Amino acid sequence: MQIDFEMPVIADGGLDAGVLDRVLVDRERGVLTHVVLRSPLASEELLVSMDLVQGTTGGQLRLRPGRDELLALPRYYDGRTTVQPAGRVDTSLVPQPPERRQELEEALGVTEDTVELGPETRVMTADEAEVQLVGIGANDPGNDISRLRVRGPAGAEADFPASWIEVMREDVVALTVTRDDVLRLRPAPRRRDGNLADLEGLSGMGGLDGDTPEEVFGADFVEELRDKGGMVLNVPGTSGPGEAADSRVGEPVDAGAGAGVAGVAGVEGVEAVEGERQRPSR
């Protein structure tokens, strides 16, 4: 199942329920747990557990509840960036007696390991090149993350296997692979219109006007990456990017290889993206 941001969402009965705004994932288990909707039915965003998602078809996300039932779902306030995702959930409109409120919140499964991913999230290679996240692929029936769909500024896209993920944070998903690994992806990159593209726009990412990684990403995130074998900072003596170990996806191949990587499109002009929403480090 491929879930992309801004895709239409359809309630049971075929009625419009809004658009997909962002997702929540359990970073420790690597599982997609919730989707967040912008809906004409409510002034706040709606939090929908993956248990209530039927799947995707025809570029639409299909839900099990009808439109009226959606009004009883928890609200989600993505603007509360000073608190973890659990603090952004409001269950006050869910029809439950007060004494069962805590039980309901625990059943939602939004924990300290939950990370919110959205269109502002960047995906960064081990040598500090980046693209923008546009969607998440998940396997049925467990909803474990199988791939990240990313897009370069010129509009071409690629699917990166989940086995490449090293660190998952709200504003940045760090990968184990380098820019050159991405350049060797096959088949050839394509835009959504089917035209061929190239990846040579992929550039290093280190901040503007000589900014250090600490100034760009925050000292806590840089230290977290140092602890994971020196990725991003390229500390001398550390090992190179790990190989994809997930049997569901392929590895990058050399330019002359004839075999393809299943499900992989391309990214054109992948480079540092400016103007994204800034969130404080967590």
N, C-alpha and C positions, 0 to 999 in steps of 0.2 A: 504494500500500500504506500503510495507516494502522497505526502501531504505538503502542499506548497502554500506559503503565505499569500493572502489576498484571494485564495480560491473561493468560489461560491459555496455556501453551506445550505443544504436542503433538509428540512424537517420531514418527519414521517407524513405521508400524504402528498409529498411533492411541493410543499409550500416553502417559500423563501424564508431562511432563518438568519441570513446575514453573510459575513465573510470571515474567513479564518485570519486572525490577527497574529497569534503567536502560539507557542506550545510550551508545555512543561515536561521535563524529562528527569528521570532519576539517574544521576551521573554515575553512581556507584554500580548500579545494575545494568546501565546502558539501555533503559527502557523508556519508551514514550508513554507518559501517564495521563496527560490531559491536553485538550485543545482549548484555546481562548477565542471567543467569537465577538466580533462587533456586530450587534444585531439591531434592527429597527424596533425590536420588541422591548428594549430596555435602554435607558440612558447610560448604564454601566455595561462593561464587558461581562460576558457569561462564561463561567468555568464549566467545561464539559469533560467528565471522565471518559477515558477511552472505552469503558464498558458500554457507553451509550452511543458509540460510533459504529455504524454498520460497515463502512468502508468508503472507497472512492470509485466513482464511475463517471466517465465523460467529463473529467476535469472538475468534478464536484464532490464535496465531502457530504456524505449522507448520514443522518442521525436517526436513532431509533425513536426518540420522543417526538410528539407533535408540537406544533407551535405553542399551544396553551401550556403544555408541560414544561417548556423551556423557561417560562416565567418563574417557576419554582426552583430554578437552579441557583447555586451560589454565584455571587458577583465577584469579579476580579478587578483589582485596581492596579494596573501595571505602572502607574505613575508613582506609587509608593516605593521609590527606589532606595530609600534609606533602610528598608527592612527586607528580610528574606521573603521568598514567595509565599510562605505560610502566613505571613503578616499582611499579605495583599488580598487574602480571601475573606469575604464577608458572607456568612451563612444566615444573617438575620432574616432574610426573606424566604428561607426554606421552611416549609410548614412542618416544624418539629416542635414539640414541647420544650421549654427551656431546660429541663433536667436532662434532656438527651442531646443538648447542643454540643457538648464536648465529645460525646460518642460519635456524632455526625462528623465533626471536624477530624477526628482520628480516622474515621472510615474513608475520608477523602484521599488520604495517603499523600498529602503535601507535607514533606518532611524537610529536615535540614540538608538532605542530599538532593533536594529538588532544585533544578536550575531552569530559569525561564530563557528560552531562545526565541528570537524574533528577527525581523528584517534588518535590525541595527547590528546584529551579531556578526562579527568578522571571523573568518576562518584563515588561520595563519600557518604557513609552512615552517619547517624547522630552521630555515635560513631567512625568515622574517619577511617573506612575500605574503600578500593577503588578497582574499576575494571576499565577496559578500554572501552570507547564507540566505538562500531563498526557499529552502524546504528540507524536510526530513523523510527518509524512507524507513518503513518499519515492516517487520515480518509478522504474518499471522501464524498462530493466534496469540502469541505472547507479547506482541508489540515491541520486541527488542529492535533497537536501531540498527539498520542494515547499511545506510548510506547517508551522506550529506549532499544536498544539491546546492551548488554554488554558481555564482554568475560574476563575470568580469564586467568592467565599465562599458565595453563595446557590445554587450548583450549576449555573448555566447555562454553556454552553460556546461557543467560537468558534474558527474556523480562521483563523489569520493567515498570509498568503502569505509565503514565504521571502524575497521581494524587499524586505520591510520590515526585515529583519535588518541591523543596523549593526555591532554588536559581539557576539560570542558567547563567553561565559565560563562556567565551571562553575556559579557561583551566580547569575549574571544574564545574560540575553540582552536586549541593548538594541536598541530599534527606532528607525526613522527617523520614525515617525508619532506624532501626538499623540493625546491622549484624545479630542478632537473628531473626528479622523479615524476612530477606532474607533466612536464613537457614530453615525457615518453609514453604517456597514456595513448592507447589505441582503442577504437578507431579514431580517425581524424576528427578534430573538433568541428562542431557545427553549431550554427545559430538555430533558433527555433524555426526560422523560415527555410531551413534546410541547406543554406549556403555554407560552404566551407569557411573556416576561420583558422587563425593560427594563435599560438600561445606566446609569441615572442614579446608581447607587451607585459608579461609577468615580470615585475621588478622587485628589488629588495625593499624592505620596509624598515626604516629605522628612525622615523620622525622627521620633521621639517627643520631646516636651519640648524642641523647638527644636534638635535635633541637626542638625549640618551634613551635607551630602552626604559630605564626607570622613570624618566620624565613622561614618556609616552603612555606606558602601561601601568605604572605604579610599582613601587618597590616590592609590595607583597606578591604580585603576580610574577615578577621577574625572579624573586627568590624561590617561588614555587617551581618554576621551570628549571632553575639551577639545581634544585634538589632532585629533579628527574633526569639527571645525566647531562646537564649543560645545554639542553636544546634551547634554541633562540639565541642564546648568548655565544654559542659555539665555543665553549670552554675547551682549551687544549686538552687532549688526552681522552675526551669522551668518545663514545662509539657513535657510529652513523645511524641513520634512520632505520628503524626496525622493519622487517619484512611483513607483508600482510599475512596474518595467520588465519584469517577468517575464511572458511571454505566456501562461503556464499559469494565472495567477490574475488576478482582477479588482482594480480599485481601489475605494476607498470612494466612494459616490455621495451626492449631496445628498438631504435627507430627502424631497423631493418627486419624486425620480426614480422611474420605474417599472421600470427594468431591475434585475436581481438580480446579486449577486456570487456566482459559482459556488462551491459547497461551503462557504459561510460560514454558521455558526450564530451564536448570540449569547452574550453573557456578562452575567449579572445580578449586580449588586452587586459589581462588580470594584473592589477596594480593597486597601490595604496588608494583607498577610497576616502575622500574627504566629506565633511558635512554630515556625518552620522550623529545620531543622538548620543550624547555623552552620559554615562552613568558612573557614579562613584565606584571605586574598587570595593569588592567584597571579600 
